[in-house]
Amino acid sequence: MRLKDKVIIITGATSGIGKSLAIRCVSEGAKVLIHGINKADGEKLVNQLGESAYLCIADLSDQHSPKKIVDCAISAFGKIDSVVNNAAAIERNNLLKLTAESFSKTITINLQSALFLIQAAFPYLKQSQGNVLNIGSINAYTGESSLLAYSISKAGLQTMTRNLANAHGVDGVRFNLINPGWILTDREYADQVKKGLPENWPDSLGKENIPSGKMSTPNQLAAACIYWLGDESKPFTGSVVDLEQFSIIGRNPEK
Ligand SMILES: NC(=O)c1ccc[n+]([C@@H]2O[C@H](COP(=O)([O-])OP(=O)(O)OC[C@H]3O[C@@H](n4cnc5c(N)ncnc54)[C@H](O)[C@@H]3O)[C@@H](O)[C@H]2O)c1
């Protein structure tokens, strides 16, 4: 077991990548604070995982939520070894459509709440010599034109990870980030249908998007997270790990 007795907070864990990661963490021996906003989905998952999981419902657009989540984890499990900032608002907008309200909402949920969750958990992470794993996106480097605010928020998360890693290596707390590429989650499927792709889109993608011929799955992504959450990855910090089916920076596909 690679995470035996570790206590891990995972935000946005009632669906998609967060849910797959929570299931995997428990199977590796961890106790998981399942955070989310969907109570029914959260209760279903916690029932499935048993005593190793505890549910905390908190809207990350509320500035009091980070402390509430940390308090939940401490009262349920008594310590914190890791925080996974996975929750995100994924709203489509571009320069012409973006409103100040929508920009502010995206930055608050995707970036500000992650920072203040780390701040609230920091004394416990220092005590446990633990770590933070932020879930970014390859959109951080440029991003889809219709994901303007989202891409900016993920770029911020990347800089925040490196800044905190640089500042707090001396405290024994590590900060790493995974930038997933395109992952077939339920939300992503629905989002692409809403955007106009046909219902069978995951099976009709070109090799330029999916070189392997098959979309990457939340389980595959979760498997990669386990290394960064465990002591196996000590002493590495400040890492930005891109997980896609092709190289991200400087890619220049044949025309
Ligand atoms: N699926 C992909 O292709 C992909 C690619 C790159 C990065 N990511 C990242 O992976 C992470 C998980 O995404 P996913 O694809 O599993 O989608 P998802 O929608 O299933 O997960 C996001 C979670 O965040 C939660 N959330 C949203 N707003 C919230 C709020 N105000 N308060 C509390 N929780 C809130 C949602 O309820 C949901 O559980 C996100 O950070 C996303 O940016 C996903």
The ligand as an SDF file (V2000), in Angstrom:
LIG
                    3D

 44 48  0  0  0  0  0  0  0  0999 V2000
  -11.3450   16.4000  -18.0170 N   0  0  0  0  0  0  0  0  0  0  0  0
  -10.3830   17.0430  -18.6380 C   0  0  0  0  0  0  0  0  0  0  0  0
  -10.2150   16.9270  -19.8640 O   0  0  0  0  0  0  0  0  0  0  0  0
   -9.4370   17.9110  -17.8480 C   0  0  0  0  0  0  0  0  0  0  0  0
   -8.2930   18.4110  -18.5140 C   0  0  0  0  0  0  0  0  0  0  0  0
   -7.4110   19.1960  -17.8140 C   0  0  0  0  0  0  0  0  0  0  0  0
   -7.6370   19.5080  -16.4920 C   0  0  0  0  0  0  0  0  0  0  0  0
   -8.7430   19.0290  -15.8730 N   0  0  0  0  0  0  0  0  0  0  0  0
   -8.9230   19.4060  -14.4710 C   0  0  0  0  0  0  0  0  0  0  0  0
   -9.2320   18.2740  -13.6970 O   0  0  0  0  0  0  0  0  0  0  0  0
  -10.0290   18.6740  -12.5810 C   0  0  0  0  0  0  0  0  0  0  0  0
  -11.2750   17.8020  -12.4940 C   0  0  0  0  0  0  0  0  0  0  0  0
  -12.0610   17.9960  -13.6550 O   0  0  0  0  0  0  0  0  0  0  0  0
  -13.0880   16.8990  -14.2140 P   0  0  0  0  0  0  0  0  0  0  0  0
  -12.8690   16.7990  -15.6720 O   0  0  0  0  0  0  0  0  0  0  0  0
  -13.0220   15.6900  -13.3700 O   0  0  0  0  0  0  0  0  0  0  0  0
  -14.4880   17.6630  -14.0550 O   0  0  0  0  0  0  0  0  0  0  0  0
  -15.5780   17.6440  -12.9060 P   0  0  0  0  0  0  0  0  0  0  0  0
  -16.5360   18.7310  -13.2400 O   0  0  0  0  0  0  0  0  0  0  0  0
  -16.1150   16.2710  -12.7340 O   0  0  0  0  0  0  0  0  0  0  0  0
  -14.7640   18.0450  -11.5950 O   0  0  0  0  0  0  0  0  0  0  0  0
  -14.7370   19.3470  -11.0480 C   0  0  0  0  0  0  0  0  0  0  0  0
  -15.2860   19.3040   -9.6320 C   0  0  0  0  0  0  0  0  0  0  0  0
  -15.2090   20.6270   -9.0650 O   0  0  0  0  0  0  0  0  0  0  0  0
  -16.4080   20.8580   -8.3470 C   0  0  0  0  0  0  0  0  0  0  0  0
  -16.7190   22.2850   -8.2240 N   0  0  0  0  0  0  0  0  0  0  0  0
  -16.9720   23.1630   -9.2280 C   0  0  0  0  0  0  0  0  0  0  0  0
  -17.3210   24.3580   -8.7080 N   0  0  0  0  0  0  0  0  0  0  0  0
  -17.2630   24.2440   -7.3570 C   0  0  0  0  0  0  0  0  0  0  0  0
  -17.5300   25.1160   -6.2620 C   0  0  0  0  0  0  0  0  0  0  0  0
  -17.9570   26.3740   -6.4510 N   0  0  0  0  0  0  0  0  0  0  0  0
  -17.3750   24.6450   -5.0090 N   0  0  0  0  0  0  0  0  0  0  0  0
  -16.9820   23.3850   -4.7930 C   0  0  0  0  0  0  0  0  0  0  0  0
  -16.7240   22.4910   -5.7790 N   0  0  0  0  0  0  0  0  0  0  0  0
  -16.8740   22.9180   -7.0400 C   0  0  0  0  0  0  0  0  0  0  0  0
  -17.4890   20.1520   -9.1710 C   0  0  0  0  0  0  0  0  0  0  0  0
  -18.6550   19.9170   -8.3900 O   0  0  0  0  0  0  0  0  0  0  0  0
  -16.7700   18.8780   -9.5890 C   0  0  0  0  0  0  0  0  0  0  0  0
  -16.9560   17.8340   -8.6380 O   0  0  0  0  0  0  0  0  0  0  0  0
  -10.3220   20.1680  -12.7630 C   0  0  0  0  0  0  0  0  0  0  0  0
   -9.3930   20.9230  -12.0330 O   0  0  0  0  0  0  0  0  0  0  0  0
  -10.0790   20.3740  -14.2390 C   0  0  0  0  0  0  0  0  0  0  0  0
   -9.7140   21.6920  -14.5340 O   0  0  0  0  0  0  0  0  0  0  0  0
   -9.6600   18.2380  -16.5000 C   0  0  0  0  0  0  0  0  0  0  0  0
  1  2  1  0
  2  3  2  0
  2  4  1  0
  4  5  1  0
  4 44  2  0
  5  6  2  0
  6  7  1  0
  7  8  2  0
  8  9  1  0
  8 44  1  0
  9 10  1  0
  9 42  1  0
 10 11  1  0
 11 12  1  0
 11 40  1  0
 12 13  1  0
 13 14  1  0
 14 15  2  0
 14 16  1  0
 14 17  1  0
 17 18  1  0
 18 19  2  0
 18 20  1  0
 18 21  1  0
 21 22  1  0
 22 23  1  0
 23 24  1  0
 23 38  1  0
 24 25  1  0
 25 26  1  0
 25 36  1  0
 26 27  1  0
 26 35  1  0
 27 28  2  0
 28 29  1  0
 29 30  1  0
 29 35  2  0
 30 31  1  0
 30 32  2  0
 32 33  1  0
 33 34  2  0
 34 35  1  0
 36 37  1  0
 36 38  1  0
 38 39  1  0
 40 41  1  0
 40 42  1  0
 42 43  1  0
M  CHG  2   8   1  16  -1
M  END
$$$$
